[in-house]
Amino acid sequence: MKTLLKNGNIVLKDKIIRGDLVFENNRIIYIGEKYSGEAVQEYDLSGKMVLSGLIDMHTHLREPGLEYKEDIASGSRSAVAGGFTAIACMPNTNPVLDNPALISYVKYRAEECGLCKVLPIGAVTKGQKGQTLAEMRLMSDSGAIAFSDDGYPVSTARMLRLALEYVQDFDGLIISHCEDASLSDGGYVHEGESASIAGLKGIPRAAEDAGTARDIIIAQSMNARLHIAHVSTKGAVEIIRYFKSQGAKITAETCPQYLFATDKEILNFNTFAKINPPLRESFDNEALIQGLKDGVIDALATDHAPHHIDEKKVEFANAAFGSIGLESAVGLNTRLLEKGFDWIDLARLLSSNPAKILKLKDTGELKTGNIADITVIDPDIEYIFDAQKTFSKAQNSLFDGWKLKGKAIMTIVEGNIIYNNGKILERA
């Protein structure tokens, strides 16, 4: 079925054009100023931004085993409502995604749900225990897009080296949660003035910086690819900057919480502000934004981390780490437009670079012949974000009550309009 999106601001690789986009049989067949042919469906997108489908490299879906927090269906609904056509889900489920059968299960459940694409990330070590390498090659053959022990760093330098050596055989990707756990030492907020005032145990920024340096040095010594997850400190940005300048094959992501929030959020003991890595300070925000401008940081992710409210409404020290983020991401990331970024930059950070890092084919860019994964954003909508009105099972959003601007109004996955003006639609 031929579908015409007309009069939109179409964000291409190097320019924005006001015009029309047509897709048919899951492929983009026309991009230009004016389409003269016929179409079965037409949508007037005057004033709207049309981007290649957003890709979240870092999501937690909790299935299998922790479905009381989130499941593949609810997480996928939240994703398409947030404008994401593909999400990569971390392996810290119960049981851990550490074998090909569980990777196949996630793929099957995602297809059964028929919403966004779900790209499973397998564990680096069995059970994420850091003792024995998991069956990464077999998981890759079953559809794992990358490998991570996220939630924990890879336990030892030797284990990381073995993992990198293993995945090089099939050009696999390790995604590293960079942290020296001995320095974190049971802390749960950023070590700084706010932690001292609140009387909460801090994690020094050196924990992330040392972990980042360790992992990159090992990867560089092997000429191996490595992706750094959820960068939060100025020091980590500068370490990544240096090693990139030396030719290291590393990429990195950060998240809106590390750009627009600081550790002052913990002063009222809001457990929704307890995340890992912890919220840092304003100069870290500034360094990360500069890193995005300079290309040191390659991608924007969400680290969507849903929890049951009972796991958050407890004493700060006992609360679970994490905040949901799929449906607030667009409205937060558009704040970068006020800091020298443009829509081409946002498309690069949210779509084309994630697609390149994960080596996804025929997506990440709006061009004829590519898969019709498309996100339409209304840049002018202003609203108060209400975490109780999302499609996620969870409500633990750091951004609950924040004023946001810009929202996904249509999400098209493989030529199917899955989300349109607040409603989830079934695939045709």
HUJOSUL-V481280 format. One record per residue. N is the residue number from 1. RES is the residue in three letters. NEAR is the number of other ideal C-beta (glycine too) atoms within 12 Angstrom. Layout:
n->{N | N}
res->{RES | RES}
near->{NEAR | NEAR}
This chain:
n->{1 | 2 | 3 | 4 | 5 | 6 | 7 | 8 | 9 | 10 | 11 | 12 | 13 | 14 | 15 | 16 | 17 | 18 | 19 | 20 | 21 | 22 | 23 | 24 | 25 | 26 | 27 | 28 | 29 | 30 | 31 | 32 | 33 | 34 | 35 | 36 | 37 | 38 | 39 | 40 | 41 | 42 | 43 | 44 | 45 | 46 | 47 | 48 | 49 | 50 | 51 | 52 | 53 | 54 | 55 | 56 | 57 | 58 | 59 | 60 | 61 | 62 | 63 | 64 | 65 | 66 | 67 | 68 | 69 | 70 | 71 | 72 | 73 | 74 | 75 | 76 | 77 | 78 | 79 | 80 | 81 | 82 | 83 | 84 | 85 | 86 | 87 | 88 | 89 | 90 | 91 | 92 | 93 | 94 | 95 | 96 | 97 | 98 | 99 | 100 | 101 | 102 | 103 | 104 | 105 | 106 | 107 | 108 | 109 | 110 | 111 | 112 | 113 | 114 | 115 | 116 | 117 | 118 | 119 | 120 | 121 | 122 | 123 | 124 | 125 | 126 | 127 | 128 | 129 | 130 | 131 | 132 | 133 | 134 | 135 | 136 | 137 | 138 | 139 | 140 | 141 | 142 | 143 | 144 | 145 | 146 | 147 | 148 | 149 | 150 | 151 | 152 | 153 | 154 | 155 | 156 | 157 | 158 | 159 | 160 | 161 | 162 | 163 | 164 | 165 | 166 | 167 | 168 | 169 | 170 | 171 | 172 | 173 | 174 | 175 | 176 | 177 | 178 | 179 | 180 | 181 | 182 | 183 | 184 | 185 | 186 | 187 | 188 | 189 | 190 | 191 | 192 | 193 | 194 | 195 | 196 | 197 | 198 | 199 | 200 | 201 | 202 | 203 | 204 | 205 | 206 | 207 | 208 | 209 | 210 | 211 | 212 | 213 | 214 | 215 | 216 | 217 | 218 | 219 | 220 | 221 | 222 | 223 | 224 | 225 | 226 | 227 | 228 | 229 | 230 | 231 | 232 | 233 | 234 | 235 | 236 | 237 | 238 | 239 | 240 | 241 | 242 | 243 | 244 | 245 | 246 | 247 | 248 | 249 | 250 | 251 | 252 | 253 | 254 | 255 | 256 | 257 | 258 | 259 | 260 | 261 | 262 | 263 | 264 | 265 | 266 | 267 | 268 | 269 | 270 | 271 | 272 | 273 | 274 | 275 | 276 | 277 | 278 | 279 | 280 | 281 | 282 | 283 | 284 | 285 | 286 | 287 | 288 | 289 | 290 | 291 | 292 | 293 | 294 | 295 | 296 | 297 | 298 | 299 | 300 | 301 | 302 | 303 | 304 | 305 | 306 | 307 | 308 | 309 | 310 | 311 | 312 | 313 | 314 | 315 | 316 | 317 | 318 | 319 | 320 | 321 | 322 | 323 | 324 | 325 | 326 | 327 | 328 | 329 | 330 | 331 | 332 | 333 | 334 | 335 | 336 | 337 | 338 | 339 | 340 | 341 | 342 | 343 | 344 | 345 | 346 | 347 | 348 | 349 | 350 | 351 | 352 | 353 | 354 | 355 | 356 | 357 | 358 | 359 | 360 | 361 | 362 | 363 | 364 | 365 | 366 | 367 | 368 | 369 | 370 | 371 | 372 | 373 | 374 | 375 | 376 | 377 | 378 | 379 | 380 | 381 | 382 | 383 | 384 | 385 | 386 | 387 | 388 | 389 | 390 | 391 | 392 | 393 | 394 | 395 | 396 | 397 | 398 | 399 | 400 | 401 | 402 | 403 | 404 | 405 | 406 | 407 | 408 | 409 | 410 | 411 | 412 | 413 | 414 | 415 | 416 | 417 | 418 | 419 | 420 | 421 | 422 | 423 | 424 | 425 | 426 | 427 | 428}
res->{MET | LYS | THR | LEU | LEU | LYS | ASN | GLY | ASN | ILE | VAL | LEU | LYS | ASP | LYS | ILE | ILE | ARG | GLY | ASP | LEU | VAL | PHE | GLU | ASN | ASN | ARG | ILE | ILE | TYR | ILE | GLY | GLU | LYS | TYR | SER | GLY | GLU | ALA | VAL | GLN | GLU | TYR | ASP | LEU | SER | GLY | LYS | MET | VAL | LEU | SER | GLY | LEU | ILE | ASP | MET | HIS | THR | HIS | LEU | ARG | GLU | PRO | GLY | LEU | GLU | TYR | LYS | GLU | ASP | ILE | ALA | SER | GLY | SER | ARG | SER | ALA | VAL | ALA | GLY | GLY | PHE | THR | ALA | ILE | ALA | CYS | MET | PRO | ASN | THR | ASN | PRO | VAL | LEU | ASP | ASN | PRO | ALA | LEU | ILE | SER | TYR | VAL | LYS | TYR | ARG | ALA | GLU | GLU | CYS | GLY | LEU | CYS | LYS | VAL | LEU | PRO | ILE | GLY | ALA | VAL | THR | LYS | GLY | GLN | LYS | GLY | GLN | THR | LEU | ALA | GLU | MET | ARG | LEU | MET | SER | ASP | SER | GLY | ALA | ILE | ALA | PHE | SER | ASP | ASP | GLY | TYR | PRO | VAL | SER | THR | ALA | ARG | MET | LEU | ARG | LEU | ALA | LEU | GLU | TYR | VAL | GLN | ASP | PHE | ASP | GLY | LEU | ILE | ILE | SER | HIS | CYS | GLU | ASP | ALA | SER | LEU | SER | ASP | GLY | GLY | TYR | VAL | HIS | GLU | GLY | GLU | SER | ALA | SER | ILE | ALA | GLY | LEU | LYS | GLY | ILE | PRO | ARG | ALA | ALA | GLU | ASP | ALA | GLY | THR | ALA | ARG | ASP | ILE | ILE | ILE | ALA | GLN | SER | MET | ASN | ALA | ARG | LEU | HIS | ILE | ALA | HIS | VAL | SER | THR | LYS | GLY | ALA | VAL | GLU | ILE | ILE | ARG | TYR | PHE | LYS | SER | GLN | GLY | ALA | LYS | ILE | THR | ALA | GLU | THR | CYS | PRO | GLN | TYR | LEU | PHE | ALA | THR | ASP | LYS | GLU | ILE | LEU | ASN | PHE | ASN | THR | PHE | ALA | LYS | ILE | ASN | PRO | PRO | LEU | ARG | GLU | SER | PHE | ASP | ASN | GLU | ALA | LEU | ILE | GLN | GLY | LEU | LYS | ASP | GLY | VAL | ILE | ASP | ALA | LEU | ALA | THR | ASP | HIS | ALA | PRO | HIS | HIS | ILE | ASP | GLU | LYS | LYS | VAL | GLU | PHE | ALA | ASN | ALA | ALA | PHE | GLY | SER | ILE | GLY | LEU | GLU | SER | ALA | VAL | GLY | LEU | ASN | THR | ARG | LEU | LEU | GLU | LYS | GLY | PHE | ASP | TRP | ILE | ASP | LEU | ALA | ARG | LEU | LEU | SER | SER | ASN | PRO | ALA | LYS | ILE | LEU | LYS | LEU | LYS | ASP | THR | GLY | GLU | LEU | LYS | THR | GLY | ASN | ILE | ALA | ASP | ILE | THR | VAL | ILE | ASP | PRO | ASP | ILE | GLU | TYR | ILE | PHE | ASP | ALA | GLN | LYS | THR | PHE | SER | LYS | ALA | GLN | ASN | SER | LEU | PHE | ASP | GLY | TRP | LYS | LEU | LYS | GLY | LYS | ALA | ILE | MET | THR | ILE | VAL | GLU | GLY | ASN | ILE | ILE | TYR | ASN | ASN | GLY | LYS | ILE | LEU | GLU | ARG | ALA}
near->{20 | 24 | 34 | 32 | 42 | 30 | 23 | 40 | 31 | 39 | 41 | 30 | 25 | 16 | 16 | 24 | 23 | 24 | 27 | 33 | 47 | 37 | 38 | 26 | 18 | 28 | 26 | 37 | 27 | 29 | 35 | 24 | 15 | 16 | 26 | 13 | 17 | 14 | 21 | 16 | 22 | 20 | 27 | 16 | 33 | 18 | 17 | 34 | 42 | 47 | 49 | 48 | 51 | 52 | 50 | 51 | 47 | 48 | 54 | 51 | 49 | 39 | 37 | 30 | 21 | 31 | 21 | 19 | 34 | 40 | 32 | 41 | 27 | 34 | 47 | 44 | 34 | 45 | 51 | 50 | 40 | 49 | 49 | 52 | 47 | 43 | 48 | 48 | 54 | 48 | 46 | 40 | 37 | 20 | 23 | 35 | 52 | 37 | 29 | 24 | 22 | 34 | 39 | 22 | 28 | 44 | 27 | 20 | 29 | 33 | 22 | 17 | 30 | 24 | 40 | 45 | 42 | 43 | 42 | 46 | 49 | 50 | 44 | 50 | 36 | 27 | 25 | 33 | 22 | 28 | 20 | 20 | 36 | 40 | 27 | 41 | 23 | 23 | 38 | 28 | 18 | 24 | 28 | 43 | 45 | 44 | 47 | 51 | 43 | 44 | 37 | 33 | 39 | 43 | 32 | 25 | 25 | 17 | 30 | 38 | 27 | 27 | 43 | 38 | 22 | 31 | 36 | 22 | 14 | 19 | 19 | 35 | 40 | 50 | 49 | 48 | 45 | 49 | 41 | 30 | 25 | 18 | 22 | 31 | 16 | 15 | 32 | 33 | 42 | 42 | 31 | 29 | 19 | 28 | 33 | 16 | 16 | 27 | 15 | 34 | 22 | 32 | 38 | 27 | 40 | 27 | 35 | 45 | 34 | 27 | 41 | 43 | 30 | 36 | 48 | 41 | 27 | 32 | 40 | 26 | 20 | 25 | 16 | 30 | 31 | 43 | 46 | 51 | 51 | 50 | 51 | 45 | 44 | 31 | 30 | 45 | 41 | 29 | 36 | 45 | 29 | 22 | 29 | 26 | 16 | 17 | 12 | 30 | 27 | 42 | 36 | 49 | 47 | 44 | 46 | 47 | 46 | 49 | 42 | 34 | 36 | 29 | 41 | 23 | 35 | 39 | 22 | 15 | 24 | 29 | 33 | 38 | 37 | 41 | 43 | 37 | 47 | 43 | 44 | 47 | 30 | 22 | 19 | 35 | 32 | 21 | 32 | 44 | 33 | 24 | 36 | 38 | 22 | 21 | 20 | 33 | 43 | 35 | 44 | 47 | 49 | 52 | 44 | 49 | 44 | 45 | 33 | 24 | 24 | 16 | 26 | 33 | 19 | 17 | 15 | 28 | 21 | 15 | 30 | 33 | 38 | 43 | 47 | 49 | 49 | 54 | 45 | 46 | 50 | 45 | 37 | 37 | 49 | 37 | 29 | 35 | 23 | 15 | 20 | 13 | 24 | 22 | 35 | 28 | 32 | 36 | 41 | 35 | 47 | 48 | 46 | 34 | 34 | 45 | 37 | 25 | 37 | 38 | 24 | 29 | 16 | 21 | 37 | 36 | 33 | 47 | 27 | 20 | 19 | 31 | 33 | 40 | 44 | 52 | 53 | 44 | 43 | 29 | 31 | 19 | 24 | 15 | 22 | 19 | 33 | 18 | 31 | 18 | 18 | 33 | 35 | 42 | 32 | 39 | 32 | 39 | 45 | 39 | 40 | 30 | 19 | 26 | 19 | 33 | 24 | 35 | 34 | 44 | 36 | 41 | 49 | 46 | 43 | 31 | 32 | 33 | 34 | 39 | 39 | 27 | 19 | 21 | 16 | 28 | 21 | 16 | 22 | 18}
